[in-house]
Amino acid sequence: MEDFSGFLCLFTFLCVLNFISGVEIVNVESEVTKECYGTHVGFGMSGNQDDHYESLRRRFKDCTHVEGNLEITQVDKAINSSYDISFLSSIKVVTGYVLLGLLEVQTIPLINLRLIRADSTYNIMGEEYGLVVALTSEAGNDPKRVGLRELQLPSLLEISKGKVFFAQNPHLCYIDTIDWGSIVPDNEGPVKYGELAYSENCEKKCDTECEVDGVNRCWGESRFMCQTVRSSHCHSSCPGRCYDSYILGCCHPECAIGCYGPSDSDCEMCKYFQFGDRCVPSCPANARRLGQECIMP
């Protein structure tokens, strides 16, 4: 009897082991939110370029939510080829403006940035801007210099306030393919082009998968750089986004990038904060804020 019990235990163990070996173990990692604080120094910097780059890297590495302005300036790979700004790729939300300038890099990999809320804007000669890209090649049209070639923002769906400004980016391509009206809602003339705003001699074109209503729209050469275009045909009474073009089809004011219906629980993304299933302008007094989430104790 003891021999049979031992055999049964061994048989059961082998069956369980065989079952486990045939199961694919998937490590499901929850999405991590890391909040960091932006800057307000414009094109300035303190210390030398190495110190400045290291300060940017430490500040924004692994950051998903920038509270304030995202200012990426004074990074020159012609001076130090080891400068790597891939740390920007984790950023999803910026609550202030985005300033990109005095750069000698080929790409700006803000590939996951969805929302520039622009609670604070960048002022140029009396105009308010939520995104500014300027002075991205010191050497003008010299083809030997690197210069910014691709502004990689394939996830960007909304700049909530201010316009967009480009100037002195002689090597920058693809910008003229972007439908800025779908990104900057409720804004007449959403983009301003200064002198040498972008290159008019780009040899490479958008991937064929980037066609939208017969027009190729992209942020870069790869098929992963296609622009996602949201309809901007809303009724004139809508303050921003809409889920339908008729007068009652407006999104709730607390929504960003789009919605599925009229209420603050129908938002595709919250403009400010999410509390439960609702988008709200601020978190309750007893809640802890993490990025855009209101977390109760």
C-alpha positions as CSV (number, residue, x, y, z in Angstrom):
1,M,0.0,0.0,0.0
2,E,2.9,2.3,0.9
3,D,4.5,1.5,-2.5
4,F,1.3,2.4,-4.3
5,S,1.0,5.7,-2.4
6,G,4.5,6.6,-3.2
7,F,4.0,5.7,-6.9
8,L,0.8,7.9,-7.0
9,C,2.6,10.9,-5.5
10,L,5.5,10.5,-8.0
11,F,3.0,10.2,-10.9
12,T,1.1,13.3,-9.7
13,F,4.3,15.3,-9.4
14,L,5.5,14.3,-12.9
15,C,2.1,15.2,-14.4
16,V,2.2,18.6,-12.7
17,L,5.8,19.2,-13.8
18,N,4.9,18.3,-17.4
19,F,1.9,20.7,-17.3
20,I,4.0,23.5,-15.9
21,S,6.8,23.0,-18.5
22,G,4.1,23.4,-21.3
23,V,2.8,26.7,-20.0
24,E,4.4,29.9,-21.2
25,I,5.1,32.1,-18.1
26,V,4.3,35.7,-19.0
27,N,5.6,38.5,-16.8
28,V,3.0,41.1,-16.8
29,E,4.5,44.4,-15.6
30,S,2.2,47.2,-14.6
31,E,2.7,50.6,-16.2
32,V,4.9,52.7,-14.1
33,T,4.3,56.5,-13.7
34,K,7.2,58.6,-12.8
35,E,6.7,62.3,-12.3
36,C,9.5,64.8,-12.7
37,Y,9.7,68.6,-12.7
38,G,10.5,70.7,-15.7
39,T,12.6,73.8,-16.1
40,H,12.1,77.5,-17.0
41,V,15.5,78.6,-18.3
42,G,14.7,78.9,-22.0
43,F,17.8,78.5,-24.2
44,G,20.2,79.1,-21.2
45,M,22.3,76.6,-19.3
46,S,24.5,76.6,-16.2
47,G,28.0,75.1,-16.3
48,N,29.6,73.5,-19.4
49,Q,27.8,71.3,-22.0
50,D,28.7,68.1,-20.3
51,D,27.3,69.2,-17.0
52,H,24.2,70.5,-18.8
53,Y,23.6,67.2,-20.7
54,E,24.1,65.2,-17.5
55,S,21.6,67.4,-15.7
56,L,19.0,66.8,-18.4
57,R,19.6,63.1,-18.4
58,R,19.2,62.8,-14.6
59,R,16.1,65.0,-14.6
60,F,14.1,63.2,-17.4
61,K,15.4,59.6,-17.4
62,D,12.5,57.2,-17.0
63,C,10.1,60.2,-16.6
64,T,6.6,59.7,-17.9
65,H,4.9,62.9,-16.7
66,V,6.7,66.3,-16.8
67,E,5.2,68.8,-14.4
68,G,6.2,72.1,-16.0
69,N,8.2,72.7,-19.2
70,L,10.3,70.3,-21.2
71,E,13.3,72.3,-22.4
72,I,15.9,70.4,-24.3
73,T,18.6,72.7,-25.5
74,Q,22.3,73.1,-25.8
75,V,23.0,69.4,-26.8
76,D,25.7,69.2,-29.5
77,K,26.8,65.7,-30.7
78,A,29.4,67.4,-32.8
79,I,31.2,68.3,-29.5
80,N,30.5,65.0,-27.7
81,S,29.3,62.1,-29.8
82,S,28.3,60.1,-26.7
83,Y,25.3,62.4,-25.9
84,D,22.3,60.1,-26.1
85,I,18.8,61.7,-25.6
86,S,16.9,58.4,-25.9
87,F,15.9,59.1,-22.2
88,L,13.2,61.3,-23.7
89,S,11.3,58.3,-25.1
90,S,9.4,57.5,-21.8
91,I,7.7,60.9,-21.6
92,K,3.9,60.9,-22.2
93,V,2.6,64.1,-20.8
94,V,4.1,67.6,-20.5
95,T,2.0,70.1,-18.5
96,G,3.9,73.2,-19.7
97,Y,5.5,74.0,-23.1
98,V,8.1,72.1,-25.1
99,L,11.2,73.9,-26.2
100,L,13.7,72.2,-28.5
101,G,16.6,74.4,-29.7
102,L,20.3,75.0,-30.0
103,L,20.7,71.3,-30.8
104,E,23.0,69.3,-33.0
105,V,21.3,65.9,-33.0
106,Q,19.6,64.0,-35.9
107,T,16.4,63.0,-34.0
108,I,14.3,64.0,-31.0
109,P,12.9,60.6,-29.8
110,L,9.7,61.8,-28.0
111,I,8.0,58.8,-29.4
112,N,5.5,58.4,-26.6
113,L,4.5,62.0,-25.9
114,R,0.7,62.2,-26.3
115,L,-0.2,65.5,-24.7
116,I,1.4,68.9,-24.4
117,R,-1.0,70.7,-22.1
118,A,0.9,74.0,-22.2
119,D,-0.5,75.4,-19.0
120,S,2.5,77.8,-19.4
121,T,3.4,78.9,-22.9
122,Y,6.6,80.3,-24.5
123,N,6.2,83.9,-25.6
124,I,7.8,85.1,-28.9
125,M,7.1,88.6,-29.9
126,G,3.7,88.6,-28.2
127,E,2.6,85.2,-29.5
128,E,2.1,82.3,-27.2
129,Y,3.4,78.9,-28.2
130,G,3.1,75.4,-26.8
131,L,5.8,73.9,-29.0
132,V,8.9,75.7,-30.2
133,V,11.6,74.1,-32.4
134,A,14.4,76.5,-33.4
135,L,18.1,76.8,-34.0
136,T,18.7,73.1,-34.6
137,S,21.9,73.5,-36.7
138,E,24.6,76.0,-36.0
139,A,26.0,75.7,-39.5
140,G,23.0,76.7,-41.5
141,N,22.8,74.8,-44.8
142,D,26.2,73.1,-44.4
143,P,25.5,69.4,-45.2
144,K,28.5,68.3,-43.2
145,R,26.8,69.2,-40.0
146,V,24.3,66.8,-38.4
147,G,21.4,69.1,-37.7
148,L,17.9,67.9,-36.6
149,R,16.4,65.7,-39.3
150,E,13.4,64.1,-37.6
151,L,11.1,65.4,-34.9
152,Q,9.8,62.1,-33.8
153,L,6.4,62.7,-32.2
154,P,4.2,59.9,-33.7
155,S,2.1,59.7,-30.5
156,L,1.4,63.4,-30.2
157,L,-2.4,64.1,-30.5
158,E,-2.9,67.4,-28.7
159,I,-1.3,70.7,-27.8
160,S,-4.0,72.2,-25.6
161,K,-2.9,75.8,-25.6
162,G,-0.7,78.0,-27.7
163,K,0.6,77.6,-31.3
164,V,3.6,75.8,-32.8
165,F,6.7,77.7,-34.0
166,F,9.6,76.6,-36.3
167,A,12.7,78.6,-37.3
168,Q,16.3,77.9,-38.3
169,N,15.9,74.2,-38.8
170,P,17.6,73.9,-42.2
171,H,17.9,70.1,-42.2
172,L,14.5,69.2,-40.6
173,C,12.2,67.1,-42.7
174,Y,8.6,65.9,-42.7
175,I,7.2,68.8,-40.7
176,D,5.3,70.2,-43.8
177,T,3.4,66.9,-44.0
178,I,1.8,67.2,-40.5
179,D,-1.8,68.1,-40.1
180,W,-1.3,70.6,-37.3
181,G,-5.0,71.5,-37.2
182,S,-5.8,68.0,-35.7
183,I,-3.1,68.5,-33.0
184,V,-3.9,72.1,-32.0
185,P,-7.7,72.3,-31.7
186,D,-9.7,75.5,-31.8
187,N,-6.8,77.6,-33.0
188,E,-6.8,79.5,-36.3
189,G,-3.4,79.2,-38.0
190,P,-1.9,76.7,-35.5
191,V,1.7,76.8,-36.8
192,K,4.0,79.7,-37.7
193,Y,7.0,79.1,-39.9
194,G,10.0,81.5,-39.5
195,E,13.1,81.7,-41.6
196,L,14.5,78.3,-42.6
197,A,11.7,76.6,-40.6
198,Y,12.4,73.3,-42.3
199,S,14.3,71.8,-45.3
200,E,12.6,72.0,-48.7
201,N,15.1,69.5,-50.2
202,C,14.3,66.3,-48.3
203,E,15.1,63.3,-50.5
204,K,13.3,60.7,-48.3
205,K,9.5,60.6,-48.1
206,C,6.9,59.2,-45.8
207,D,6.3,55.5,-45.8
208,T,3.4,54.5,-48.0
209,E,1.5,53.3,-44.8
210,C,1.3,56.9,-43.7
211,E,-1.3,58.0,-46.2
212,V,-4.3,59.8,-44.7
213,D,-7.1,60.8,-47.1
214,G,-4.7,60.7,-50.0
215,V,-1.9,62.6,-48.3
216,N,1.2,61.2,-46.7
217,R,1.6,62.5,-43.1
218,C,4.6,61.5,-41.0
219,W,7.2,62.5,-38.5
220,G,10.0,60.5,-40.0
221,E,11.1,57.9,-42.6
222,S,10.0,54.8,-40.7
223,R,6.5,53.3,-41.0
224,F,6.3,53.7,-37.2
225,M,6.5,57.5,-37.6
226,C,3.1,57.9,-39.3
227,Q,1.0,60.7,-37.9
228,T,-2.3,59.6,-36.2
229,V,-4.8,62.2,-37.5
230,R,-8.0,62.8,-35.5
231,S,-10.9,64.5,-37.1
232,S,-11.0,68.3,-36.4
233,H,-14.4,68.8,-38.0
234,C,-16.3,69.8,-34.9
235,H,-19.3,72.1,-34.5
236,S,-18.2,75.7,-33.9
237,S,-19.7,75.6,-30.4
238,C,-17.2,72.9,-29.3
239,P,-14.3,74.3,-27.2
240,G,-12.0,71.6,-28.4
241,R,-12.6,68.0,-29.3
242,C,-15.7,66.2,-30.4
243,Y,-17.1,62.7,-30.9
244,D,-19.6,63.9,-33.6
245,S,-19.8,66.9,-35.8
246,Y,-23.3,68.0,-34.6
247,I,-24.0,70.6,-32.0
248,L,-24.3,68.1,-29.1
249,G,-21.2,66.1,-30.1
250,C,-18.7,68.1,-28.1
251,C,-16.3,66.4,-25.7
252,H,-16.4,67.3,-22.1
253,P,-13.9,70.2,-21.2
254,E,-12.0,67.8,-19.0
255,C,-11.1,65.6,-21.9
256,A,-7.9,65.6,-23.9
257,I,-7.1,64.2,-27.4
258,G,-10.7,62.9,-27.9
259,C,-13.7,61.2,-26.4
260,Y,-16.4,58.6,-26.9
261,G,-19.3,60.6,-25.6
262,P,-20.3,63.9,-23.8
263,S,-19.5,63.2,-20.2
264,D,-16.3,63.4,-18.1
265,S,-16.2,59.6,-18.0
266,D,-16.1,59.3,-21.8
267,C,-12.7,60.8,-22.3
268,E,-10.0,59.1,-24.2
269,M,-7.5,60.8,-21.9
270,C,-7.9,63.3,-19.1
271,K,-6.6,66.8,-19.6
272,Y,-5.7,67.2,-15.9
273,F,-6.5,64.3,-13.5
274,Q,-8.4,61.1,-13.3
275,F,-10.4,60.2,-10.2
276,G,-12.1,56.8,-10.5
277,D,-13.6,56.7,-13.9
278,R,-14.0,60.5,-14.2
279,C,-11.7,63.2,-15.5
280,V,-11.5,66.1,-13.0
281,P,-9.7,69.5,-12.8
282,S,-8.1,68.7,-9.5
283,C,-7.8,65.8,-7.1
284,P,-9.8,65.6,-3.8
285,A,-8.1,67.1,-0.8
286,N,-7.4,63.8,0.8
287,A,-6.1,62.1,-2.4
288,R,-2.5,61.7,-3.3
289,R,-1.6,62.7,-6.9
290,L,0.7,60.7,-9.1
291,G,1.1,62.0,-12.6
292,Q,-2.6,62.3,-13.7
293,E,-4.0,59.8,-11.2
294,C,-5.8,60.7,-8.0
295,I,-5.0,58.0,-5.5
296,M,-7.0,57.7,-2.3
297,P,-5.3,56.6,0.9
